[in-house]
Every structure is written in C-alpha cells, then in structure tokens.
C-alpha cells in the first residue's frame, strides 16, 4: 500500500498534491535504510514541517 501511494500509479498525471504526504510516504519506504547497520550509524530524521500550500505537479515524478 505504501509503495502504491509513493508511486501514485493509479492517479492523474498532473494534479494538486500535499507535499507533506509525499515526504511521509518516502520516509516510510526509506525507514529500513535509516536504521543502524553493522557498518553504518542510524540516520535520525527530524521532521519540522511548516504550512505549505498544495502544489500542482506530477506527484509520481516528485516522489
């Protein structure tokens, strides 16, 4: 489900989107890569979102 949200295959090619939801779906997919590994430290993501308007774009390309 998260991969479908990220790729947005079932949506219109250009539309108004919320940047926050795109960032959240990207972080959800990247969650495993952000964890500490044998040779890499954990990557901590601090989310401090401001108020952003929706933008008209190609959401699949943006993600």
PDB file of N, CA, C, O and CB in Angstrom:
ATOM      1  N   UNK A   1       0.826  -1.190   0.000  1.00  0.00           N
ATOM      2  CA  UNK A   1       0.000   0.000   0.000  1.00  0.00           C
ATOM      3  C   UNK A   1       0.872   1.257   0.000  1.00  0.00           C
ATOM      4  O   UNK A   1       0.601   2.202  -0.741  1.00  0.00           O
ATOM      5  CB  UNK A   1      -0.940  -0.003   1.209  1.00  0.00           C
ATOM      6  N   UNK A   2       1.922   1.268   0.833  1.00  0.00           N
ATOM      7  CA  UNK A   2       2.787   2.446   0.877  1.00  0.00           C
ATOM      8  C   UNK A   2       3.536   2.637  -0.437  1.00  0.00           C
ATOM      9  O   UNK A   2       3.774   3.769  -0.859  1.00  0.00           O
ATOM     10  CB  UNK A   2       3.781   2.330   2.029  1.00  0.00           C
ATOM     11  N   UNK A   3       3.906   1.541  -1.081  1.00  0.00           N
ATOM     12  CA  UNK A   3       4.574   1.649  -2.373  1.00  0.00           C
ATOM     13  C   UNK A   3       3.617   2.193  -3.434  1.00  0.00           C
ATOM     14  O   UNK A   3       4.024   2.972  -4.296  1.00  0.00           O
ATOM     15  CB  UNK A   3       5.128   0.281  -2.806  1.00  0.00           C
ATOM     16  N   UNK A   4       2.378   1.797  -3.376  1.00  0.00           N
ATOM     17  CA  UNK A   4       1.377   2.324  -4.313  1.00  0.00           C
ATOM     18  C   UNK A   4       1.168   3.822  -4.082  1.00  0.00           C
ATOM     19  O   UNK A   4       1.061   4.588  -5.039  1.00  0.00           O
ATOM     20  CB  UNK A   4       0.031   1.564  -4.161  1.00  0.00           C
ATOM     21  N   UNK A   5       1.111   4.238  -2.817  1.00  0.00           N
ATOM     22  CA  UNK A   5       0.979   5.665  -2.518  1.00  0.00           C
ATOM     23  C   UNK A   5       2.191   6.439  -3.021  1.00  0.00           C
ATOM     24  O   UNK A   5       2.062   7.546  -3.543  1.00  0.00           O
ATOM     25  CB  UNK A   5       0.802   5.883  -1.008  1.00  0.00           C
ATOM     26  N   UNK A   6       3.356   5.849  -2.860  1.00  0.00           N
ATOM     27  CA  UNK A   6       4.587   6.506  -3.292  1.00  0.00           C
ATOM     28  C   UNK A   6       4.631   6.655  -4.810  1.00  0.00           C
ATOM     29  O   UNK A   6       4.948   7.731  -5.318  1.00  0.00           O
ATOM     30  CB  UNK A   6       5.805   5.720  -2.806  1.00  0.00           C
ATOM     31  N   UNK A   7       4.318   5.594  -5.530  1.00  0.00           N
ATOM     32  CA  UNK A   7       4.415   5.631  -6.991  1.00  0.00           C
ATOM     33  C   UNK A   7       3.248   6.355  -7.641  1.00  0.00           C
ATOM     34  O   UNK A   7       3.379   6.885  -8.744  1.00  0.00           O
ATOM     35  CB  UNK A   7       4.499   4.229  -7.535  1.00  0.00           C
ATOM     36  N   UNK A   8       2.101   6.380  -6.960  1.00  0.00           N
ATOM     37  CA  UNK A   8       0.907   7.094  -7.444  1.00  0.00           C
ATOM     38  C   UNK A   8       0.509   6.657  -8.856  1.00  0.00           C
ATOM     39  O   UNK A   8       0.134   7.483  -9.688  1.00  0.00           O
ATOM     40  CB  UNK A   8       1.155   8.607  -7.425  1.00  0.00           C
ATOM     41  N   UNK A   9       0.592   5.365  -9.112  1.00  0.00           N
ATOM     42  CA  UNK A   9       0.285   4.842 -10.441  1.00  0.00           C
ATOM     43  C   UNK A   9      -1.184   4.990 -10.819  1.00  0.00           C
ATOM     44  O   UNK A   9      -1.525   5.111 -11.995  1.00  0.00           O
ATOM     45  CB  UNK A   9       0.675   3.394 -10.518  1.00  0.00           C
ATOM     46  N   UNK A  10      -2.047   4.978  -9.808  1.00  0.00           N
ATOM     47  CA  UNK A  10      -3.475   4.999 -10.101  1.00  0.00           C
ATOM     48  C   UNK A  10      -4.068   6.405 -10.070  1.00  0.00           C
ATOM     49  O   UNK A  10      -5.285   6.555  -9.967  1.00  0.00           O
ATOM     50  CB  UNK A  10      -4.206   4.125  -9.122  1.00  0.00           C
ATOM     51  N   UNK A  11      -3.233   7.429 -10.157  1.00  0.00           N
ATOM     52  CA  UNK A  11      -3.724   8.798 -10.076  1.00  0.00           C
ATOM     53  C   UNK A  11      -3.509   9.540 -11.392  1.00  0.00           C
ATOM     54  O   UNK A  11      -2.797   9.081 -12.286  1.00  0.00           O
ATOM     55  CB  UNK A  11      -3.034   9.541  -8.934  1.00  0.00           C
ATOM     56  N   UNK A  12      -4.147  10.695 -11.475  1.00  0.00           N
ATOM     57  CA  UNK A  12      -3.998  11.540 -12.659  1.00  0.00           C
ATOM     58  C   UNK A  12      -2.546  11.973 -12.793  1.00  0.00           C
ATOM     59  O   UNK A  12      -1.856  12.125 -11.785  1.00  0.00           O
ATOM     60  CB  UNK A  12      -4.932  12.777 -12.581  1.00  0.00           C
ATOM     61  N   UNK A  13      -2.072  12.174 -14.009  1.00  0.00           N
ATOM     62  CA  UNK A  13      -0.666  12.522 -14.209  1.00  0.00           C
ATOM     63  C   UNK A  13      -0.271  13.861 -13.585  1.00  0.00           C
ATOM     64  O   UNK A  13       0.831  13.984 -13.048  1.00  0.00           O
ATOM     65  CB  UNK A  13      -0.364  12.552 -15.677  1.00  0.00           C
ATOM     66  N   UNK A  14      -1.147  14.864 -13.645  1.00  0.00           N
ATOM     67  CA  UNK A  14      -0.825  16.148 -13.034  1.00  0.00           C
ATOM     68  C   UNK A  14      -2.003  16.559 -12.159  1.00  0.00           C
ATOM     69  O   UNK A  14      -3.157  16.487 -12.582  1.00  0.00           O
ATOM     70  CB  UNK A  14      -0.514  17.240 -14.119  1.00  0.00           C
ATOM     71  N   UNK A  15      -1.702  16.989 -10.938  1.00  0.00           N
ATOM     72  CA  UNK A  15      -2.763  17.360 -10.006  1.00  0.00           C
ATOM     73  C   UNK A  15      -2.174  18.138  -8.845  1.00  0.00           C
ATOM     74  O   UNK A  15      -0.955  18.227  -8.704  1.00  0.00           O
ATOM     75  CB  UNK A  15      -3.513  16.113  -9.495  1.00  0.00           C
ATOM     76  N   UNK A  16      -3.032  18.698  -8.022  1.00  0.00           N
ATOM     77  CA  UNK A  16      -2.597  19.407  -6.818  1.00  0.00           C
ATOM     78  C   UNK A  16      -2.297  18.369  -5.741  1.00  0.00           C
ATOM     79  O   UNK A  16      -3.119  17.493  -5.472  1.00  0.00           O
ATOM     80  CB  UNK A  16      -3.685  20.433  -6.331  1.00  0.00           C
ATOM     81  N   UNK A  17      -1.117  18.469  -5.124  1.00  0.00           N
ATOM     82  CA  UNK A  17      -0.722  17.490  -4.111  1.00  0.00           C
ATOM     83  C   UNK A  17      -0.230  18.179  -2.844  1.00  0.00           C
ATOM     84  O   UNK A  17       0.211  19.328  -2.864  1.00  0.00           O
ATOM     85  CB  UNK A  17       0.366  16.562  -4.661  1.00  0.00           C
ATOM     86  N   UNK A  18      -0.322  17.446  -1.754  1.00  0.00           N
ATOM     87  CA  UNK A  18       0.183  17.887  -0.465  1.00  0.00           C
ATOM     88  C   UNK A  18       1.608  17.366  -0.315  1.00  0.00           C
ATOM     89  O   UNK A  18       1.825  16.154  -0.305  1.00  0.00           O
ATOM     90  CB  UNK A  18      -0.732  17.392   0.706  1.00  0.00           C
ATOM     91  N   UNK A  19       2.572  18.257  -0.198  1.00  0.00           N
ATOM     92  CA  UNK A  19       3.976  17.849  -0.089  1.00  0.00           C
ATOM     93  C   UNK A  19       4.243  17.018   1.162  1.00  0.00           C
ATOM     94  O   UNK A  19       5.099  16.133   1.145  1.00  0.00           O
ATOM     95  CB  UNK A  19       4.874  19.073  -0.087  1.00  0.00           C
ATOM     96  N   UNK A  20       3.529  17.290   2.231  1.00  0.00           N
ATOM     97  CA  UNK A  20       3.741  16.538   3.467  1.00  0.00           C
ATOM     98  C   UNK A  20       3.461  15.052   3.284  1.00  0.00           C
ATOM     99  O   UNK A  20       4.206  14.213   3.790  1.00  0.00           O
ATOM    100  CB  UNK A  20       2.863  17.094   4.575  1.00  0.00           C
ATOM    101  N   UNK A  21       2.397  14.722   2.570  1.00  0.00           N
ATOM    102  CA  UNK A  21       2.077  13.302   2.380  1.00  0.00           C
ATOM    103  C   UNK A  21       3.128  12.618   1.511  1.00  0.00           C
ATOM    104  O   UNK A  21       3.442  11.448   1.732  1.00  0.00           O
ATOM    105  CB  UNK A  21       0.684  13.143   1.743  1.00  0.00           C
ATOM    106  N   UNK A  22       3.678  13.331   0.526  1.00  0.00           N
ATOM    107  CA  UNK A  22       4.747  12.755  -0.293  1.00  0.00           C
ATOM    108  C   UNK A  22       6.001  12.491   0.515  1.00  0.00           C
ATOM    109  O   UNK A  22       6.646  11.456   0.349  1.00  0.00           O
ATOM    110  CB  UNK A  22       5.072  13.672  -1.452  1.00  0.00           C
ATOM    111  N   UNK A  23       6.350  13.422   1.388  1.00  0.00           N
ATOM    112  CA  UNK A  23       7.524  13.240   2.247  1.00  0.00           C
ATOM    113  C   UNK A  23       7.308  12.064   3.193  1.00  0.00           C
ATOM    114  O   UNK A  23       8.211  11.250   3.388  1.00  0.00           O
ATOM    115  CB  UNK A  23       7.819  14.528   3.052  1.00  0.00           C
ATOM    116  N   UNK A  24       6.125  11.971   3.777  1.00  0.00           N
ATOM    117  CA  UNK A  24       5.830  10.881   4.705  1.00  0.00           C
ATOM    118  C   UNK A  24       5.894   9.521   4.020  1.00  0.00           C
ATOM    119  O   UNK A  24       6.438   8.575   4.588  1.00  0.00           O
ATOM    120  CB  UNK A  24       4.457  11.079   5.330  1.00  0.00           C
ATOM    121  N   UNK A  25       5.351   9.405   2.813  1.00  0.00           N
ATOM    122  CA  UNK A  25       5.396   8.109   2.127  1.00  0.00           C
ATOM    123  C   UNK A  25       6.829   7.751   1.735  1.00  0.00           C
ATOM    124  O   UNK A  25       7.198   6.577   1.769  1.00  0.00           O
ATOM    125  CB  UNK A  25       4.494   8.130   0.876  1.00  0.00           C
ATOM    126  N   UNK A  26       7.633   8.732   1.370  1.00  0.00           N
ATOM    127  CA  UNK A  26       9.037   8.480   1.057  1.00  0.00           C
ATOM    128  C   UNK A  26       9.787   8.003   2.292  1.00  0.00           C
ATOM    129  O   UNK A  26      10.564   7.052   2.214  1.00  0.00           O
ATOM    130  CB  UNK A  26       9.697   9.743   0.491  1.00  0.00           C
ATOM    131  N   UNK A  27       9.566   8.646   3.420  1.00  0.00           N
ATOM    132  CA  UNK A  27      10.232   8.240   4.656  1.00  0.00           C
ATOM    133  C   UNK A  27       9.796   6.848   5.105  1.00  0.00           C
ATOM    134  O   UNK A  27      10.599   6.092   5.654  1.00  0.00           O
ATOM    135  CB  UNK A  27       9.949   9.251   5.760  1.00  0.00           C
ATOM    136  N   UNK A  28       8.540   6.510   4.876  1.00  0.00           N
ATOM    137  CA  UNK A  28       8.057   5.177   5.239  1.00  0.00           C
ATOM    138  C   UNK A  28       8.782   4.105   4.431  1.00  0.00           C
ATOM    139  O   UNK A  28       9.171   3.071   4.975  1.00  0.00           O
ATOM    140  CB  UNK A  28       6.537   5.073   5.018  1.00  0.00           C
ATOM    141  N   UNK A  29       8.961   4.347   3.151  1.00  0.00           N
ATOM    142  CA  UNK A  29       9.672   3.386   2.304  1.00  0.00           C
ATOM    143  C   UNK A  29      11.152   3.319   2.677  1.00  0.00           C
ATOM    144  O   UNK A  29      11.754   2.246   2.632  1.00  0.00           O
ATOM    145  CB  UNK A  29       9.516   3.762   0.821  1.00  0.00           C
ATOM    146  N   UNK A  30      11.737   4.446   3.039  1.00  0.00           N
ATOM    147  CA  UNK A  30      13.159   4.515   3.373  1.00  0.00           C
ATOM    148  C   UNK A  30      13.471   4.116   4.813  1.00  0.00           C
ATOM    149  O   UNK A  30      14.638   4.093   5.204  1.00  0.00           O
ATOM    150  CB  UNK A  30      13.663   5.903   3.129  1.00  0.00           C
ATOM    151  N   UNK A  31      12.460   3.803   5.599  1.00  0.00           N
ATOM    152  CA  UNK A  31      12.625   3.526   7.028  1.00  0.00           C
ATOM    153  C   UNK A  31      13.703   2.478   7.308  1.00  0.00           C
ATOM    154  O   UNK A  31      14.501   2.651   8.230  1.00  0.00           O
ATOM    155  CB  UNK A  31      11.308   3.063   7.614  1.00  0.00           C
ATOM    156  N   UNK A  32      13.740   1.425   6.550  1.00  0.00           N
ATOM    157  CA  UNK A  32      14.720   0.370   6.770  1.00  0.00           C
ATOM    158  C   UNK A  32      16.152   0.867   6.539  1.00  0.00           C
ATOM    159  O   UNK A  32      17.071   0.470   7.255  1.00  0.00           O
ATOM    160  CB  UNK A  32      14.424  -0.814   5.857  1.00  0.00           C
ATOM    161  N   UNK A  33      16.338   1.730   5.545  1.00  0.00           N
ATOM    162  CA  UNK A  33      17.672   2.259   5.229  1.00  0.00           C
ATOM    163  C   UNK A  33      18.161   3.258   6.264  1.00  0.00           C
ATOM    164  O   UNK A  33      19.360   3.519   6.357  1.00  0.00           O
ATOM    165  CB  UNK A  33      17.663   2.914   3.862  1.00  0.00           C
ATOM    166  N   UNK A  34      17.243   3.820   7.043  1.00  0.00           N
ATOM    167  CA  UNK A  34      17.614   4.816   8.047  1.00  0.00           C
ATOM    168  C   UNK A  34      18.061   4.179   9.364  1.00  0.00           C
ATOM    169  O   UNK A  34      18.641   4.854  10.214  1.00  0.00           O
ATOM    170  CB  UNK A  34      16.446   5.750   8.302  1.00  0.00           C
ATOM    171  N   UNK A  35      17.798   2.899   9.533  1.00  0.00           N
ATOM    172  CA  UNK A  35      18.167   2.209  10.762  1.00  0.00           C
ATOM    173  C   UNK A  35      19.658   1.903  10.772  1.00  0.00           C
ATOM    174  O   UNK A  35      20.298   1.806   9.726  1.00  0.00           O
ATOM    175  CB  UNK A  35      17.356   0.916  10.921  1.00  0.00           C
ATOM    176  N   UNK A  36      20.194   1.754  11.979  1.00  0.00           N
ATOM    177  CA  UNK A  36      21.618   1.438  12.121  1.00  0.00           C
ATOM    178  C   UNK A  36      21.904   0.047  11.569  1.00  0.00           C
ATOM    179  O   UNK A  36      21.093  -0.870  11.697  1.00  0.00           O
ATOM    180  CB  UNK A  36      22.055   1.530  13.602  1.00  0.00           C
ATOM    181  N   UNK A  37      23.061  -0.088  10.961  1.00  0.00           N
ATOM    182  CA  UNK A  37      23.507  -1.366  10.435  1.00  0.00           C
ATOM    183  C   UNK A  37      24.879  -1.693  10.993  1.00  0.00           C
ATOM    184  O   UNK A  37      25.405  -0.971  11.840  1.00  0.00           O
ATOM    185  CB  UNK A  37      23.535  -1.348   8.898  1.00  0.00           C
ATOM    186  N   UNK A  38      25.447  -2.770  10.522  1.00  0.00           N
ATOM    187  CA  UNK A  38      26.757  -3.204  11.015  1.00  0.00           C
ATOM    188  C   UNK A  38      27.833  -2.142  10.775  1.00  0.00           C
ATOM    189  O   UNK A  38      28.678  -1.906  11.639  1.00  0.00           O
ATOM    190  CB  UNK A  38      27.163  -4.518  10.343  1.00  0.00           C
ATOM    191  N   UNK A  39      27.803  -1.518   9.626  1.00  0.00           N
ATOM    192  CA  UNK A  39      28.835  -0.537   9.278  1.00  0.00           C
ATOM    193  C   UNK A  39      28.277   0.865   9.046  1.00  0.00           C
ATOM    194  O   UNK A  39      28.933   1.705   8.431  1.00  0.00           O
ATOM    195  CB  UNK A  39      29.571  -0.990   8.042  1.00  0.00           C
ATOM    196  N   UNK A  40      27.100   1.107   9.526  1.00  0.00           N
ATOM    197  CA  UNK A  40      26.537   2.444   9.342  1.00  0.00           C
ATOM    198  C   UNK A  40      25.747   2.854  10.573  1.00  0.00           C
ATOM    199  O   UNK A  40      25.016   2.042  11.139  1.00  0.00           O
ATOM    200  CB  UNK A  40      25.642   2.493   8.090  1.00  0.00           C
ATOM    201  N   UNK A  41      25.885   4.098  10.990  1.00  0.00           N
ATOM    202  CA  UNK A  41      25.115   4.577  12.133  1.00  0.00           C
ATOM    203  C   UNK A  41      23.658   4.836  11.728  1.00  0.00           C
ATOM    204  O   UNK A  41      23.337   4.942  10.544  1.00  0.00           O
ATOM    205  CB  UNK A  41      25.750   5.862  12.712  1.00  0.00           C
ATOM    206  N   UNK A  42      22.809   4.932  12.712  1.00  0.00           N
ATOM    207  CA  UNK A  42      21.413   5.261  12.460  1.00  0.00           C
ATOM    208  C   UNK A  42      21.324   6.685  11.921  1.00  0.00           C
ATOM    209  O   UNK A  42      22.068   7.568  12.348  1.00  0.00           O
ATOM    210  CB  UNK A  42      20.563   5.103  13.750  1.00  0.00           C
ATOM    211  N   UNK A  43      20.427   6.895  10.999  1.00  0.00           N
ATOM    212  CA  UNK A  43      20.164   8.234  10.473  1.00  0.00           C
ATOM    213  C   UNK A  43      18.871   8.712  11.114  1.00  0.00           C
ATOM    214  O   UNK A  43      17.810   8.115  10.928  1.00  0.00           O
ATOM    215  CB  UNK A  43      20.067   8.242   8.892  1.00  0.00           C
ATOM    216  N   UNK A  44      18.974   9.787  11.863  1.00  0.00           N
ATOM    217  CA  UNK A  44      17.806  10.332  12.545  1.00  0.00           C
ATOM    218  C   UNK A  44      17.201  11.438  11.693  1.00  0.00           C
ATOM    219  O   UNK A  44      17.897  12.362  11.274  1.00  0.00           O
ATOM    220  CB  UNK A  44      18.181  10.864  13.954  1.00  0.00           C
ATOM    221  N   UNK A  45      15.915  11.338  11.441  1.00  0.00           N
ATOM    222  CA  UNK A  45      15.201  12.339  10.654  1.00  0.00           C
ATOM    223  C   UNK A  45      14.351  13.161  11.606  1.00  0.00           C
ATOM    224  O   UNK A  45      13.524  12.619  12.339  1.00  0.00           O
ATOM    225  CB  UNK A  45      14.323  11.677   9.537  1.00  0.00           C
ATOM    226  N   UNK A  46      14.555  14.463  11.592  1.00  0.00           N
ATOM    227  CA  UNK A  46      13.767  15.376  12.410  1.00  0.00           C
ATOM    228  C   UNK A  46      12.813  16.105  11.486  1.00  0.00           C
ATOM    229  O   UNK A  46      13.232  16.837  10.589  1.00  0.00           O
ATOM    230  CB  UNK A  46      14.674  16.378  13.201  1.00  0.00           C
ATOM    231  N   UNK A  47      11.539  15.901  11.713  1.00  0.00           N
ATOM    232  CA  UNK A  47      10.525  16.492  10.843  1.00  0.00           C
ATOM    233  C   UNK A  47       9.987  17.765  11.487  1.00  0.00           C
ATOM    234  O   UNK A  47       9.386  17.725  12.561  1.00  0.00           O
ATOM    235  CB  UNK A  47       9.374  15.487  10.567  1.00  0.00           C
ATOM    236  N   UNK A  48      10.204  18.868  10.833  1.00  0.00           N
ATOM    237  CA  UNK A  48       9.660  20.154  11.267  1.00  0.00           C
ATOM    238  C   UNK A  48       8.980  20.797  10.069  1.00  0.00           C
ATOM    239  O   UNK A  48       9.529  21.690   9.424  1.00  0.00           O
ATOM    240  CB  UNK A  48      10.779  21.090  11.855  1.00  0.00           C
ATOM    241  N   UNK A  49       7.780  20.327   9.787  1.00  0.00           N
ATOM    242  CA  UNK A  49       7.051  20.802   8.620  1.00  0.00           C
ATOM    243  C   UNK A  49       6.423  22.155   8.912  1.00  0.00           C
ATOM    244  O   UNK A  49       5.904  22.393  10.002  1.00  0.00           O
ATOM    245  CB  UNK A  49       5.977  19.790   8.199  1.00  0.00           C
ATOM    246  N   UNK A  50       6.479  23.027   7.931  1.00  0.00           N
ATOM    247  CA  UNK A  50       5.770  24.291   8.013  1.00  0.00           C
ATOM    248  C   UNK A  50       4.434  24.157   7.314  1.00  0.00           C
ATOM    249  O   UNK A  50       4.043  23.066   6.901  1.00  0.00           O
ATOM    250  CB  UNK A  50       6.598  25.435   7.399  1.00  0.00           C
ATOM    251  N   UNK A  51       3.749  25.254   7.188  1.00  0.00           N
ATOM    252  CA  UNK A  51       2.484  25.263   6.455  1.00  0.00           C
ATOM    253  C   UNK A  51       2.774  25.528   4.992  1.00  0.00           C
ATOM    254  O   UNK A  51       3.191  26.622   4.613  1.00  0.00           O
ATOM    255  CB  UNK A  51       1.503  26.328   7.027  1.00  0.00           C
ATOM    256  N   UNK A  52       2.549  24.518   4.182  1.00  0.00           N
ATOM    257  CA  UNK A  52       2.787  24.645   2.754  1.00  0.00           C
ATOM    258  C   UNK A  52       1.476  24.475   1.999  1.00  0.00           C
ATOM    259  O   UNK A  52       0.664  23.617   2.346  1.00  0.00           O
ATOM    260  CB  UNK A  52       3.829  23.614   2.278  1.00  0.00           C
ATOM    261  N   UNK A  53       1.269  25.278   0.979  1.00  0.00           N
ATOM    262  CA  UNK A  53       0.060  25.071   0.167  1.00  0.00           C
ATOM    263  C   UNK A  53       0.249  23.839  -0.719  1.00  0.00           C
ATOM    264  O   UNK A  53       1.368  23.363  -0.912  1.00  0.00           O
ATOM    265  CB  UNK A  53      -0.254  26.332  -0.707  1.00  0.00           C
ATOM    266  N   UNK A  54      -0.849  23.342  -1.244  1.00  0.00           N
ATOM    267  CA  UNK A  54      -0.727  22.264  -2.225  1.00  0.00           C
ATOM    268  C   UNK A  54      -0.108  22.844  -3.492  1.00  0.00           C
ATOM    269  O   UNK A  54      -0.274  24.026  -3.791  1.00  0.00           O
ATOM    270  CB  UNK A  54      -2.119  21.601  -2.527  1.00  0.00           C
ATOM    271  N   UNK A  55       0.597  22.011  -4.221  1.00  0.00           N
ATOM    272  CA  UNK A  55       1.201  22.455  -5.470  1.00  0.00           C
ATOM    273  C   UNK A  55       0.697  21.574  -6.603  1.00  0.00           C
ATOM    274  O   UNK A  55       0.394  20.398  -6.403  1.00  0.00           O
ATOM    275  CB  UNK A  55       2.750  22.417  -5.387  1.00  0.00           C
ATOM    276  N   UNK A  56       0.613  22.145  -7.776  1.00  0.00           N
ATOM    277  CA  UNK A  56       0.197  21.388  -8.955  1.00  0.00           C
ATOM    278  C   UNK A  56       1.454  20.864  -9.636  1.00  0.00           C
ATOM    279  O   UNK A  56       2.313  21.631 -10.070  1.00  0.00           O
ATOM    280  CB  UNK A  56      -0.659  22.270  -9.939  1.00  0.00           C
ATOM    281  N   UNK A  57       1.541  19.527  -9.719  1.00  0.00           N
ATOM    282  CA  UNK A  57       2.743  18.909 -10.274  1.00  0.00           C
ATOM    283  C   UNK A  57       2.433  17.476 -10.700  1.00  0.00           C
ATOM    284  O   UNK A  57       1.288  17.028 -10.640  1.00  0.00           O
ATOM    285  CB  UNK A  57       3.905  18.935  -9.242  1.00  0.00           C
ATOM    286  N   UNK A  58       3.465  16.776 -11.125  1.00  0.00           N
ATOM    287  CA  UNK A  58       3.386  15.345 -11.398  1.00  0.00           C
ATOM    288  C   UNK A  58       3.843  14.634 -10.132  1.00  0.00           C
ATOM    289  O   UNK A  58       5.049  14.520  -9.914  1.00  0.00           O
ATOM    290  CB  UNK A  58       4.264  14.932 -12.650  1.00  0.00           C
ATOM    291  N   UNK A  59       2.943  14.152  -9.291  1.00  0.00           N
ATOM    292  CA  UNK A  59       3.332  13.608  -7.996  1.00  0.00           C
ATOM    293  C   UNK A  59       4.249  12.392  -8.076  1.00  0.00           C
ATOM    294  O   UNK A  59       5.112  12.230  -7.212  1.00  0.00           O
ATOM    295  CB  UNK A  59       2.115  13.246  -7.233  1.00  0.00           C
ATOM    296  N   UNK A  60       4.096  11.543  -9.066  1.00  0.00           N
ATOM    297  CA  UNK A  60       4.964  10.367  -9.175  1.00  0.00           C
ATOM    298  C   UNK A  60       6.400  10.795  -9.428  1.00  0.00           C
ATOM    299  O   UNK A  60       7.326  10.209  -8.868  1.00  0.00           O
ATOM    300  CB  UNK A  60       4.480   9.431 -10.302  1.00  0.00           C
ATOM    301  N   UNK A  61       6.597  11.803 -10.257  1.00  0.00           N
ATOM    302  CA  UNK A  61       7.946  12.293 -10.528  1.00  0.00           C
ATOM    303  C   UNK A  61       8.531  13.014  -9.321  1.00  0.00           C
ATOM    304  O   UNK A  61       9.733  12.933  -9.071  1.00  0.00           O
ATOM    305  CB  UNK A  61       7.938  13.223 -11.736  1.00  0.00           C
ATOM    306  N   UNK A  62       7.699  13.709  -8.582  1.00  0.00           N
ATOM    307  CA  UNK A  62       8.162  14.414  -7.391  1.00  0.00           C
ATOM    308  C   UNK A  62       8.671  13.420  -6.359  1.00  0.00           C
ATOM    309  O   UNK A  62       9.723  13.636  -5.759  1.00  0.00           O
ATOM    310  CB  UNK A  62       7.035  15.276  -6.795  1.00  0.00           C
ATOM    311  N   UNK A  63       7.943  12.342  -6.148  1.00  0.00           N
ATOM    312  CA  UNK A  63       8.391  11.338  -5.180  1.00  0.00           C
ATOM    313  C   UNK A  63       9.655  10.677  -5.666  1.00  0.00           C
ATOM    314  O   UNK A  63      10.192   9.800  -4.989  1.00  0.00           O
ATOM    315  CB  UNK A  63       7.305  10.286  -4.936  1.00  0.00           C
TER     316      UNK A  63
END
